Amino acid sequence: MTAQTHLVPGITVLICCYTHDRLDQLSTGIRSAQTQLRPDSDELIVIVDHNDALRADLISAFPSGITVIPNAATRGLSGARNTGVAAARTELVAFVDDDAVLRPGALDSVRSAFSDASVIAVGGAVHAKWEAGAPPSWFPDEFGWVVGCDYRGLAADGAEIRNPIGAAMAVRRAELQKIGGFSDRLGRVGTVPAGCEETLMGIELRQQFPGSKVVRIEEFAVDHFVPRTRSTLRYFISRCRHEGRSKAVLSDMVGGKAGLAAERSFVIRTLTTGVLRYLRGAVTGNGISAVSRILVMILGLFVTASATAAAAIRQGRRTTSSEVQAPVEKPAEAPVAADELITVVIPTVGRDSLLNTVRTVLAQDHRNIELLVVDNRPHRSEAARILADIDDPRLSILEQPIPGVSAARNKGHQSAKGRIVAFTDDDAVPDPGWISGIVTSFHADNTSSVGVVTGRVLGTESNTREQAWFEEAKVFDKGEVATLWAMNSREETALGTDGTLGEYGPHGPFFPYTAGECGSGNNMAFRSTALHSIGGFDERLGTGTPTHGGEDLDAFRAALLDGWAIAYNPNAVVRHYHRDNMPELRVQSYGYGTGMAASLTKFVLSGSPRPILTRIPRGIHMLISPTSTKNIDFPSDWPLHLRILEALGYLAGPVLFVRSHLNARRVGAGR
């Protein structure tokens, strides 16, 4: 798009339309704009999107005072807007939807806002005018964007925003043209309720013109007509699905951080407080409506996030070995010797607790070890400083600048000399017999089919109620019974050489797809061949990535589906520093939800969602039933808001996986 050389001070109001169905609203909107135009400087252009009959009717109905032109670009809202911008003659362009009516004084507020030279775009207030008189009782206030209107959680009047709502927005025309206008990869086409073209515009304007501002001005207000056809749950779901697909395209264009930053805040802040708000409403007597809004809010987030994830993976699928495969027999390896060399990998971000972890590993009663500490923040050199006084030839410090525990673990595995690689965290304290317990389990496997050994995780202390809650809930502790998990039960594997491996464990409703019953990442050991066969840890998952976790569960699942067995040895004990305060416990609860959901999202998007989808009813029962295996051990006074945060984490997980996936693609492209 080529910018015109001379722009006239004033405003061009642009209204894009495509159907006769909105002719009454369109005509009212045109008249509302005409009454606010300044005859000496302003103009009104109506752009008709590939509908010659509608254009002829508008020219007949409005023979003067407006300009009616056809969309000269690609069919759709973005093309129509670009056509209007190219035809405009003024410094400012204001966009109003064809089913929106300007409130008195709206254009004057636009003029006033742009008197600040740093303001590059303005978003108005979009008030829903429901054809039914009011929104459905189930419609959550937080999802007003579904019908193109304001929603709870928007910025205050005069505050900066990422992007405006398209039904009422204004932009400096020259600057809009310099970024190329609106992308035809985004935006509504006919009745297809896609979007995000305004989001891309806002992002690109600030990138192209540093220091500029996009602000929200509530006096720039419109009444936006919402027909009964948009008051149905069917439309709600469709709009969420298309929004999710648009978010994936947007994120592919500008990156996951920029494309999904506001959405992450929306989930964490707006939806969290929305749930609590509706719960209070249920208590005060509006029970059915409040519960309905919570359920629809969860549904909307799930549909949007899932659609975003699916579209993002389709755009750049990175097939991994943890996708569904038929279990295969593993070639026999030489038995693990009692004095086997074991490589221990400790990822770290330089916490002071690392020193104690390293000392306890070096003090193991199994002496034949190689200890690799992987510094995941090497620019700070904290790991080297903390371990400066340790002089032990078995210790090496590696650097991994790519953030995330998975990247750090992969670095350690790639450098390991031992064919058994054990992992723990820098805030854990292994018991002296930890490695011996791991070796015992691998040594007892006479078929070389055990690819993973996990162990018991207990708290280092219970000085606070938060730590006691965590320990009582048995989030990490898997009990005192040796257990084996495998896709195919083989008696010789279950018994091992001397029965040490235990019996086959029970399968939960999502086994093996969640694999949480098998252990946790702060106490696990892999055969190097098993870790190679599943492609290592997925660097889109885990602490230090947007997903916050799930990498250990993903690796366990991948190993099981690849034909390996997982043995749990309660004698291989690691003690973990449980969070001793509520803020950290909140973060941890939310992270468990996001990690689990992100891991499941990855599997669903691998091309075989049926195993997960068919288990959803049982999975929901497991999550909410107080007598389920997940909840039976939870303390009676476990705070409700921690459960809510975990549930919100499940909902946010798909979105965060998309962001992490896009981040990983950019890192990979830069290598």
BAPAMAR-673781 format. One line per field, with one value per residue (C-alpha): residue in one letter; x, y, z. Coordinates in steps of 0.5 Angstrom, whole numbers, padded with zeros to 4 digits. Example, Ala and Ser with C-alpha at 12.3 -4.5 7.8 and 13.67 -1.06 7.14 Angstrom:
<atoms>
residuo = c(a / s)
u = c(0025 / 0027)
v = c(-0009 / -0002)
w = c(0016 / 0014)
</atoms>
This chain:
<atoms>
residuo = c(m / t / a / q / t / h / l / v / p / g / i / t / v / l / i / c / c / y / t / h / d / r / l / d / q / l / s / t / g / i / r / s / a / q / t / q / l / r / p / d / s / d / e / l / i / v / i / v / d / h / n / d / a / l / r / a / d / l / i / s / a / f / p / s / g / i / t / v / i / p / n / a / a / t / r / g / l / s / g / a / r / n / t / g / v / a / a / a / r / t / e / l / v / a / f / v / d / d / d / a / v / l / r / p / g / a / l / d / s / v / r / s / a / f / s / d / a / s / v / i / a / v / g / g / a / v / h / a / k / w / e / a / g / a / p / p / s / w / f / p / d / e / f / g / w / v / v / g / c / d / y / r / g / l / a / a / d / g / a / e / i / r / n / p / i / g / a / a / m / a / v / r / r / a / e / l / q / k / i / g / g / f / s / d / r / l / g / r / v / g / t / v / p / a / g / c / e / e / t / l / m / g / i / e / l / r / q / q / f / p / g / s / k / v / v / r / i / e / e / f / a / v / d / h / f / v / p / r / t / r / s / t / l / r / y / f / i / s / r / c / r / h / e / g / r / s / k / a / v / l / s / d / m / v / g / g / k / a / g / l / a / a / e / r / s / f / v / i / r / t / l / t / t / g / v / l / r / y / l / r / g / a / v / t / g / n / g / i / s / a / v / s / r / i / l / v / m / i / l / g / l / f / v / t / a / s / a / t / a / a / a / a / i / r / q / g / r / r / t / t / s / s / e / v / q / a / p / v / e / k / p / a / e / a / p / v / a / a / d / e / l / i / t / v / v / i / p / t / v / g / r / d / s / l / l / n / t / v / r / t / v / l / a / q / d / h / r / n / i / e / l / l / v / v / d / n / r / p / h / r / s / e / a / a / r / i / l / a / d / i / d / d / p / r / l / s / i / l / e / q / p / i / p / g / v / s / a / a / r / n / k / g / h / q / s / a / k / g / r / i / v / a / f / t / d / d / d / a / v / p / d / p / g / w / i / s / g / i / v / t / s / f / h / a / d / n / t / s / s / v / g / v / v / t / g / r / v / l / g / t / e / s / n / t / r / e / q / a / w / f / e / e / a / k / v / f / d / k / g / e / v / a / t / l / w / a / m / n / s / r / e / e / t / a / l / g / t / d / g / t / l / g / e / y / g / p / h / g / p / f / f / p / y / t / a / g / e / c / g / s / g / n / n / m / a / f / r / s / t / a / l / h / s / i / g / g / f / d / e / r / l / g / t / g / t / p / t / h / g / g / e / d / l / d / a / f / r / a / a / l / l / d / g / w / a / i / a / y / n / p / n / a / v / v / r / h / y / h / r / d / n / m / p / e / l / r / v / q / s / y / g / y / g / t / g / m / a / a / s / l / t / k / f / v / l / s / g / s / p / r / p / i / l / t / r / i / p / r / g / i / h / m / l / i / s / p / t / s / t / k / n / i / d / f / p / s / d / w / p / l / h / l / r / i / l / e / a / l / g / y / l / a / g / p / v / l / f / v / r / s / h / l / n / a / r / r / v / g / a / g / r)
u = c(0000 / 0003 / 0002 / -0001 / 0004 / -0002 / -0006 / -0012 / -0013 / -0019 / -0022 / -0025 / -0030 / -0029 / -0035 / -0034 / -0040 / -0042 / -0049 / -0056 / -0058 / -0055 / -0058 / -0062 / -0056 / -0052 / -0056 / -0057 / -0049 / -0048 / -0053 / -0050 / -0043 / -0046 / -0048 / -0041 / -0037 / -0034 / -0036 / -0030 / -0025 / -0028 / -0031 / -0035 / -0033 / -0037 / -0033 / -0038 / -0034 / -0036 / -0043 / -0045 / -0053 / -0051 / -0047 / -0052 / -0057 / -0053 / -0051 / -0059 / -0061 / -0055 / -0054 / -0050 / -0045 / -0042 / -0037 / -0039 / -0034 / -0032 / -0027 / -0021 / -0017 / -0018 / -0025 / -0026 / -0025 / -0018 / -0018 / -0024 / -0021 / -0014 / -0019 / -0022 / -0015 / -0012 / -0018 / -0018 / -0015 / -0015 / -0009 / -0014 / -0018 / -0024 / -0027 / -0034 / -0037 / -0043 / -0047 / -0045 / -0048 / -0043 / -0046 / -0046 / -0039 / -0035 / -0031 / -0030 / -0026 / -0022 / -0020 / -0018 / -0014 / -0010 / -0008 / -0003 / 0003 / 0005 / -0002 / -0002 / -0008 / -0015 / -0019 / -0026 / -0032 / -0036 / -0043 / -0047 / -0054 / -0057 / -0063 / -0066 / -0065 / -0060 / -0054 / -0056 / -0056 / -0050 / -0046 / -0040 / -0038 / -0031 / -0032 / -0035 / -0030 / -0034 / -0039 / -0034 / -0036 / -0032 / -0031 / -0029 / -0022 / -0021 / -0016 / -0019 / -0020 / -0014 / -0010 / -0005 / -0007 / -0004 / -0010 / -0017 / -0023 / -0025 / -0032 / -0029 / -0022 / -0018 / -0011 / -0006 / -0007 / 0000 / 0003 / -0002 / 0000 / 0007 / 0006 / 0002 / -0005 / -0008 / -0006 / -0011 / -0008 / -0013 / -0020 / -0027 / -0029 / -0036 / -0040 / -0033 / -0032 / -0024 / -0020 / -0014 / -0012 / -0013 / -0008 / -0003 / -0004 / -0003 / 0003 / 0007 / 0005 / 0009 / 0015 / 0015 / 0014 / 0018 / 0015 / 0008 / 0002 / -0005 / -0010 / -0017 / -0022 / -0029 / -0032 / -0031 / -0037 / -0041 / -0047 / -0046 / -0052 / -0052 / -0057 / -0060 / -0056 / -0050 / -0053 / -0053 / -0048 / -0046 / -0044 / -0040 / -0036 / -0035 / -0033 / -0028 / -0025 / -0024 / -0021 / -0016 / -0014 / -0013 / -0008 / -0004 / -0003 / -0002 / 0003 / 0007 / 0007 / 0010 / 0012 / 0009 / 0011 / 0008 / 0002 / 0000 / 0002 / -0005 / -0008 / -0004 / -0005 / -0013 / -0012 / -0008 / -0012 / -0019 / -0021 / -0018 / -0022 / -0028 / -0029 / -0028 / -0033 / -0038 / -0037 / -0039 / -0045 / -0047 / -0046 / -0051 / -0056 / -0055 / -0053 / -0055 / -0053 / -0046 / -0045 / -0047 / -0042 / -0036 / -0037 / -0038 / -0032 / -0028 / -0031 / -0029 / -0022 / -0021 / -0024 / -0020 / -0014 / -0014 / -0016 / -0010 / -0005 / -0008 / -0007 / 0000 / 0002 / -0001 / 0003 / 0010 / 0009 / 0015 / 0014 / 0017 / 0019 / 0013 / 0008 / 0004 / 0007 / 0006 / 0011 / 0017 / 0021 / 0028 / 0034 / 0038 / 0043 / 0049 / 0046 / 0047 / 0053 / 0053 / 0058 / 0056 / 0058 / 0052 / 0052 / 0048 / 0045 / 0043 / 0040 / 0041 / 0039 / 0044 / 0040 / 0044 / 0041 / 0045 / 0051 / 0048 / 0045 / 0052 / 0055 / 0050 / 0051 / 0058 / 0057 / 0053 / 0055 / 0055 / 0062 / 0062 / 0059 / 0060 / 0056 / 0054 / 0052 / 0048 / 0048 / 0042 / 0044 / 0051 / 0051 / 0051 / 0056 / 0053 / 0054 / 0061 / 0061 / 0057 / 0061 / 0068 / 0070 / 0069 / 0075 / 0072 / 0074 / 0068 / 0064 / 0064 / 0060 / 0057 / 0053 / 0046 / 0044 / 0038 / 0033 / 0029 / 0030 / 0029 / 0034 / 0039 / 0038 / 0039 / 0045 / 0047 / 0045 / 0049 / 0055 / 0054 / 0059 / 0055 / 0049 / 0045 / 0043 / 0040 / 0037 / 0035 / 0034 / 0038 / 0033 / 0033 / 0037 / 0038 / 0039 / 0046 / 0043 / 0039 / 0044 / 0044 / 0037 / 0037 / 0042 / 0039 / 0032 / 0036 / 0041 / 0034 / 0032 / 0034 / 0030 / 0033 / 0026 / 0026 / 0028 / 0026 / 0027 / 0024 / 0024 / 0021 / 0020 / 0019 / 0020 / 0026 / 0022 / 0015 / 0016 / 0010 / 0003 / 0004 / 0010 / 0005 / -0001 / 0004 / 0007 / 0000 / -0003 / 0003 / 0004 / 0011 / 0011 / 0008 / 0009 / 0013 / 0011 / 0016 / 0011 / 0012 / 0009 / 0009 / 0004 / 0005 / 0005 / 0011 / 0011 / 0019 / 0020 / 0015 / 0019 / 0026 / 0031 / 0029 / 0022 / 0025 / 0022 / 0015 / 0008 / 0005 / 0002 / -0006 / -0007 / -0011 / -0016 / -0011 / -0006 / -0001 / -0002 / -0001 / 0004 / 0004 / 0003 / 0010 / 0014 / 0017 / 0023 / 0026 / 0028 / 0028 / 0034 / 0034 / 0038 / 0041 / 0038 / 0031 / 0033 / 0036 / 0030 / 0025 / 0029 / 0030 / 0026 / 0022 / 0025 / 0018 / 0016 / 0018 / 0020 / 0024 / 0019 / 0012 / 0009 / 0012 / 0012 / 0010 / 0017 / 0018 / 0011 / 0012 / 0018 / 0015 / 0009 / 0014 / 0018 / 0012 / 0009 / 0016 / 0016 / 0020 / 0018 / 0018 / 0020 / 0019 / 0023 / 0021 / 0028 / 0031 / 0030 / 0030 / 0028 / 0025 / 0025 / 0017 / 0015 / 0014 / 0009 / 0003 / 0005 / 0010 / 0005 / 0000 / 0005 / 0007 / -0001 / -0002 / 0004 / 0002 / -0004 / -0001 / 0005 / 0000 / -0005 / 0001 / 0004 / -0003 / -0004 / 0002 / 0000 / -0007 / -0004 / 0001 / -0005 / -0008 / -0013 / -0018 / -0014 / -0015 / -0022 / -0025 / -0022 / -0025 / -0031 / -0027 / -0021 / -0026 / -0029 / -0022 / -0021 / -0027 / -0029 / -0026 / -0026 / -0022 / -0014 / -0012 / -0016 / -0017 / -0010 / -0011 / -0012 / -0019 / -0017 / -0013 / -0015 / -0020 / -0017 / -0011 / -0015 / -0018 / -0011 / -0009 / -0016 / -0014 / -0007 / -0011 / -0014 / -0008 / -0004 / -0006 / -0004 / 0002 / 0004 / 0003 / 0007 / 0013 / 0012 / 0013 / 0019 / 0023 / 0022 / 0025 / 0031 / 0032 / 0032 / 0037 / 0042)
v = c(0000 / 0007 / 0013 / 0019 / 0025 / 0030 / 0029 / 0034 / 0035 / 0031 / 0024 / 0019 / 0015 / 0008 / 0003 / -0004 / -0008 / -0014 / -0016 / -0014 / -0017 / -0011 / -0006 / -0003 / -0002 / 0000 / 0006 / 0008 / 0008 / 0012 / 0017 / 0017 / 0019 / 0024 / 0028 / 0028 / 0030 / 0037 / 0039 / 0042 / 0037 / 0030 / 0025 / 0018 / 0012 / 0006 / 0000 / -0006 / -0013 / -0016 / -0015 / -0010 / -0011 / -0008 / -0002 / 0000 / 0000 / 0004 / 0009 / 0010 / 0011 / 0016 / 0020 / 0025 / 0026 / 0019 / 0016 / 0008 / 0004 / -0003 / -0007 / -0007 / -0012 / -0019 / -0021 / -0020 / -0015 / -0013 / -0012 / -0008 / -0004 / -0003 / -0001 / 0005 / 0007 / 0008 / 0012 / 0017 / 0024 / 0025 / 0025 / 0020 / 0014 / 0012 / 0005 / 0003 / -0003 / -0004 / -0006 / -0001 / 0006 / 0012 / 0015 / 0023 / 0026 / 0020 / 0023 / 0030 / 0025 / 0022 / 0029 / 0031 / 0024 / 0025 / 0032 / 0028 / 0027 / 0020 / 0017 / 0013 / 0009 / 0010 / 0004 / 0006 / 0003 / -0002 / -0003 / -0009 / -0008 / -0015 / -0016 / -0020 / -0014 / -0017 / -0023 / -0030 / -0032 / -0036 / -0031 / -0029 / -0022 / -0024 / -0026 / -0020 / -0020 / -0026 / -0022 / -0016 / -0012 / -0009 / -0015 / -0015 / -0014 / -0008 / -0003 / 0004 / 0010 / 0013 / 0007 / 0004 / -0002 / -0007 / -0006 / -0003 / -0007 / -0007 / -0004 / 0003 / 0005 / 0010 / 0011 / 0015 / 0014 / 0015 / 0010 / 0005 / 0005 / 0005 / -0002 / -0005 / -0004 / -0010 / -0017 / -0021 / -0027 / -0025 / -0022 / -0024 / -0026 / -0026 / -0030 / -0033 / -0030 / -0030 / -0024 / -0021 / -0017 / -0011 / -0014 / -0015 / -0008 / -0005 / -0010 / -0007 / 0000 / 0000 / -0004 / 0001 / 0007 / 0006 / 0011 / 0011 / 0009 / 0006 / 0008 / 0007 / 0013 / 0011 / 0017 / 0014 / 0010 / 0006 / 0001 / -0005 / -0009 / -0017 / -0021 / -0027 / -0031 / -0029 / -0031 / -0038 / -0043 / -0046 / -0039 / -0038 / -0044 / -0043 / -0036 / -0038 / -0044 / -0039 / -0034 / -0039 / -0041 / -0033 / -0033 / -0038 / -0035 / -0028 / -0032 / -0035 / -0028 / -0024 / -0029 / -0033 / -0028 / -0022 / -0025 / -0028 / -0024 / -0021 / -0027 / -0030 / -0024 / -0025 / -0032 / -0031 / -0025 / -0024 / -0031 / -0032 / -0027 / -0028 / -0035 / -0032 / -0027 / -0032 / -0037 / -0031 / -0030 / -0037 / -0036 / -0030 / -0033 / -0033 / -0040 / -0043 / -0037 / -0036 / -0044 / -0043 / -0037 / -0041 / -0047 / -0043 / -0039 / -0046 / -0048 / -0042 / -0042 / -0049 / -0049 / -0042 / -0045 / -0052 / -0049 / -0044 / -0050 / -0055 / -0049 / -0048 / -0055 / -0055 / -0049 / -0052 / -0059 / -0062 / -0070 / -0073 / -0080 / -0079 / -0080 / -0086 / -0092 / -0099 / -0102 / -0106 / -0111 / -0108 / -0111 / -0114 / -0110 / -0113 / -0113 / -0107 / -0108 / -0107 / -0102 / -0099 / -0092 / -0087 / -0080 / -0076 / -0069 / -0063 / -0057 / -0051 / -0043 / -0042 / -0043 / -0043 / -0050 / -0053 / -0053 / -0058 / -0062 / -0063 / -0065 / -0070 / -0073 / -0074 / -0077 / -0083 / -0090 / -0092 / -0088 / -0090 / -0083 / -0078 / -0071 / -0066 / -0060 / -0056 / -0048 / -0046 / -0039 / -0039 / -0031 / -0030 / -0036 / -0037 / -0045 / -0044 / -0039 / -0043 / -0050 / -0046 / -0050 / -0057 / -0061 / -0067 / -0070 / -0073 / -0066 / -0062 / -0056 / -0055 / -0049 / -0049 / -0042 / -0044 / -0043 / -0049 / -0055 / -0060 / -0056 / -0057 / -0064 / -0066 / -0062 / -0067 / -0073 / -0071 / -0071 / -0077 / -0082 / -0087 / -0091 / -0090 / -0082 / -0080 / -0073 / -0069 / -0062 / -0056 / -0056 / -0063 / -0067 / -0075 / -0080 / -0083 / -0090 / -0086 / -0088 / -0095 / -0096 / -0094 / -0099 / -0104 / -0104 / -0104 / -0109 / -0113 / -0113 / -0119 / -0117 / -0110 / -0107 / -0103 / -0096 / -0091 / -0092 / -0087 / -0087 / -0084 / -0076 / -0074 / -0067 / -0064 / -0061 / -0059 / -0053 / -0049 / -0051 / -0050 / -0055 / -0060 / -0059 / -0061 / -0067 / -0070 / -0069 / -0074 / -0070 / -0073 / -0079 / -0085 / -0089 / -0095 / -0101 / -0103 / -0102 / -0103 / -0100 / -0102 / -0103 / -0110 / -0114 / -0119 / -0124 / -0124 / -0117 / -0116 / -0120 / -0119 / -0123 / -0123 / -0120 / -0113 / -0109 / -0111 / -0112 / -0108 / -0102 / -0100 / -0096 / -0089 / -0086 / -0083 / -0088 / -0088 / -0081 / -0077 / -0082 / -0078 / -0084 / -0087 / -0081 / -0074 / -0071 / -0069 / -0077 / -0081 / -0085 / -0087 / -0092 / -0088 / -0092 / -0091 / -0083 / -0083 / -0087 / -0082 / -0076 / -0074 / -0069 / -0064 / -0057 / -0054 / -0057 / -0056 / -0051 / -0045 / -0045 / -0042 / -0049 / -0049 / -0056 / -0063 / -0065 / -0071 / -0074 / -0073 / -0077 / -0082 / -0083 / -0083 / -0089 / -0093 / -0092 / -0094 / -0100 / -0099 / -0101 / -0096 / -0099 / -0095 / -0096 / -0093 / -0095 / -0089 / -0083 / -0076 / -0071 / -0064 / -0057 / -0056 / -0049 / -0046 / -0040 / -0039 / -0035 / -0040 / -0046 / -0042 / -0041 / -0049 / -0051 / -0047 / -0050 / -0057 / -0055 / -0052 / -0057 / -0063 / -0060 / -0058 / -0065 / -0067 / -0062 / -0064 / -0071 / -0069 / -0065 / -0071 / -0074 / -0079 / -0075 / -0081 / -0084 / -0077 / -0075 / -0082 / -0081 / -0074 / -0077 / -0081 / -0076 / -0070 / -0075 / -0076 / -0069 / -0067 / -0073 / -0072 / -0080 / -0081 / -0083 / -0076 / -0073 / -0078 / -0076 / -0068 / -0065 / -0063 / -0056 / -0055 / -0048 / -0048 / -0043 / -0047 / -0052 / -0047 / -0044 / -0052 / -0052 / -0045 / -0048 / -0054 / -0049 / -0045 / -0050 / -0051 / -0044 / -0044 / -0050 / -0046 / -0040 / -0045 / -0049 / -0042 / -0040 / -0047 / -0046 / -0039 / -0042 / -0048 / -0043 / -0039 / -0045)
w = c(0000 / -0002 / 0002 / -0001 / -0001 / 0002 / 0008 / 0010 / 0018 / 0020 / 0020 / 0015 / 0018 / 0015 / 0015 / 0012 / 0010 / 0006 / 0007 / 0006 / 0013 / 0017 / 0012 / 0018 / 0023 / 0017 / 0015 / 0023 / 0024 / 0017 / 0020 / 0027 / 0024 / 0019 / 0025 / 0028 / 0021 / 0020 / 0013 / 0012 / 0014 / 0015 / 0011 / 0011 / 0006 / 0006 / 0003 / 0001 / 0001 / -0006 / -0006 / -0012 / -0010 / -0004 / -0006 / -0011 / -0006 / -0001 / -0007 / -0008 / -0001 / 0001 / -0006 / -0002 / 0004 / 0004 / -0001 / -0003 / -0006 / -0007 / -0004 / -0009 / -0005 / -0002 / 0000 / 0008 / 0013 / 0013 / 0005 / 0006 / 0011 / 0007 / 0001 / 0005 / 0008 / 0001 / -0001 / 0005 / 0005 / 0012 / 0017 / 0022 / 0020 / 0025 / 0024 / 0026 / 0025 / 0020 / 0026 / 0031 / 0032 / 0034 / 0041 / 0041 / 0042 / 0040 / 0034 / 0038 / 0043 / 0038 / 0036 / 0043 / 0044 / 0038 / 0040 / 0044 / 0039 / 0042 / 0041 / 0035 / 0035 / 0040 / 0042 / 0044 / 0049 / 0045 / 0049 / 0047 / 0045 / 0045 / 0041 / 0046 / 0051 / 0055 / 0055 / 0056 / 0064 / 0062 / 0059 / 0063 / 0063 / 0061 / 0054 / 0051 / 0046 / 0043 / 0041 / 0039 / 0045 / 0052 / 0057 / 0064 / 0065 / 0060 / 0061 / 0065 / 0061 / 0058 / 0060 / 0054 / 0051 / 0046 / 0041 / 0040 / 0039 / 0032 / 0032 / 0035 / 0033 / 0030 / 0027 / 0024 / 0017 / 0015 / 0020 / 0019 / 0012 / 0013 / 0017 / 0011 / 0013 / 0016 / 0014 / 0010 / 0013 / 0019 / 0020 / 0019 / 0012 / 0011 / 0017 / 0019 / 0026 / 0025 / 0028 / 0031 / 0025 / 0030 / 0035 / 0030 / 0028 / 0035 / 0036 / 0029 / 0030 / 0037 / 0034 / 0028 / 0032 / 0039 / 0044 / 0041 / 0045 / 0043 / 0049 / 0051 / 0050 / 0053 / 0050 / 0044 / 0044 / 0040 / 0041 / 0038 / 0036 / 0038 / 0034 / 0037 / 0033 / 0037 / 0044 / 0043 / 0046 / 0039 / 0036 / 0043 / 0042 / 0034 / 0036 / 0041 / 0036 / 0030 / 0035 / 0037 / 0030 / 0029 / 0035 / 0032 / 0026 / 0030 / 0034 / 0028 / 0025 / 0031 / 0036 / 0042 / 0047 / 0043 / 0040 / 0047 / 0052 / 0054 / 0053 / 0059 / 0063 / 0062 / 0064 / 0070 / 0073 / 0069 / 0069 / 0076 / 0079 / 0075 / 0078 / 0085 / 0083 / 0081 / 0087 / 0091 / 0087 / 0088 / 0095 / 0095 / 0092 / 0084 / 0084 / 0078 / 0074 / 0077 / 0076 / 0069 / 0068 / 0071 / 0066 / 0060 / 0062 / 0063 / 0056 / 0052 / 0055 / 0053 / 0046 / 0045 / 0047 / 0044 / 0037 / 0038 / 0040 / 0034 / 0029 / 0031 / 0031 / 0024 / 0022 / 0024 / 0027 / 0030 / 0030 / 0037 / 0039 / 0044 / 0039 / 0040 / 0037 / 0038 / 0044 / 0041 / 0044 / 0046 / 0045 / 0051 / 0054 / 0058 / 0065 / 0070 / 0075 / 0082 / 0081 / 0075 / 0073 / 0074 / 0071 / 0076 / 0073 / 0077 / 0073 / 0076 / 0076 / 0081 / 0088 / 0094 / 0096 / 0090 / 0095 / 0099 / 0094 / 0091 / 0097 / 0099 / 0092 / 0092 / 0099 / 0096 / 0099 / 0091 / 0090 / 0082 / 0080 / 0075 / 0077 / 0072 / 0074 / 0069 / 0069 / 0066 / 0067 / 0065 / 0064 / 0072 / 0074 / 0080 / 0080 / 0079 / 0085 / 0090 / 0088 / 0088 / 0095 / 0092 / 0090 / 0087 / 0080 / 0079 / 0079 / 0073 / 0071 / 0064 / 0061 / 0058 / 0056 / 0053 / 0058 / 0061 / 0066 / 0059 / 0056 / 0062 / 0063 / 0055 / 0056 / 0062 / 0058 / 0052 / 0056 / 0060 / 0060 / 0064 / 0061 / 0067 / 0068 / 0074 / 0075 / 0081 / 0083 / 0086 / 0092 / 0093 / 0098 / 0096 / 0102 / 0102 / 0099 / 0093 / 0088 / 0091 / 0090 / 0083 / 0081 / 0085 / 0081 / 0074 / 0076 / 0078 / 0071 / 0067 / 0061 / 0060 / 0059 / 0065 / 0062 / 0068 / 0075 / 0080 / 0087 / 0093 / 0095 / 0102 / 0105 / 0108 / 0113 / 0115 / 0119 / 0116 / 0115 / 0107 / 0108 / 0112 / 0107 / 0101 / 0105 / 0107 / 0100 / 0098 / 0091 / 0091 / 0095 / 0092 / 0098 / 0100 / 0096 / 0090 / 0083 / 0076 / 0070 / 0063 / 0057 / 0056 / 0063 / 0063 / 0069 / 0068 / 0068 / 0074 / 0078 / 0076 / 0078 / 0086 / 0086 / 0088 / 0082 / 0085 / 0082 / 0077 / 0079 / 0078 / 0072 / 0073 / 0068 / 0064 / 0064 / 0061 / 0058 / 0065 / 0068 / 0074 / 0078 / 0076 / 0080 / 0079 / 0076 / 0082 / 0083 / 0076 / 0073 / 0065 / 0061 / 0056 / 0051 / 0053 / 0053 / 0046 / 0044 / 0046 / 0043 / 0050 / 0054 / 0050 / 0051 / 0050 / 0057 / 0064 / 0069 / 0065 / 0060 / 0059 / 0061 / 0068 / 0068 / 0065 / 0062 / 0067 / 0065 / 0058 / 0058 / 0063 / 0058 / 0052 / 0055 / 0056 / 0049 / 0046 / 0050 / 0056 / 0063 / 0069 / 0076 / 0082 / 0088 / 0095 / 0098 / 0093 / 0097 / 0095 / 0100 / 0097 / 0100 / 0100 / 0099 / 0106 / 0104 / 0101 / 0095 / 0093 / 0094 / 0089 / 0084 / 0084 / 0084 / 0078 / 0075 / 0076 / 0072 / 0066 / 0066 / 0066 / 0061 / 0056 / 0056 / 0054 / 0049 / 0046 / 0046 / 0043 / 0038 / 0036 / 0031 / 0036 / 0041 / 0041 / 0047 / 0051 / 0049 / 0051 / 0058 / 0059 / 0063 / 0068 / 0068 / 0071 / 0076 / 0078 / 0079 / 0083 / 0087 / 0094 / 0094 / 0088 / 0088 / 0086 / 0092 / 0097 / 0101 / 0101 / 0107 / 0109 / 0110 / 0103 / 0101 / 0096 / 0092 / 0091 / 0087 / 0083 / 0081 / 0079 / 0075 / 0071 / 0070 / 0066 / 0062 / 0061 / 0059 / 0052 / 0051 / 0054 / 0050 / 0044 / 0046 / 0048 / 0042 / 0038 / 0042 / 0041 / 0034 / 0034 / 0038 / 0033 / 0027 / 0031 / 0032)
</atoms>
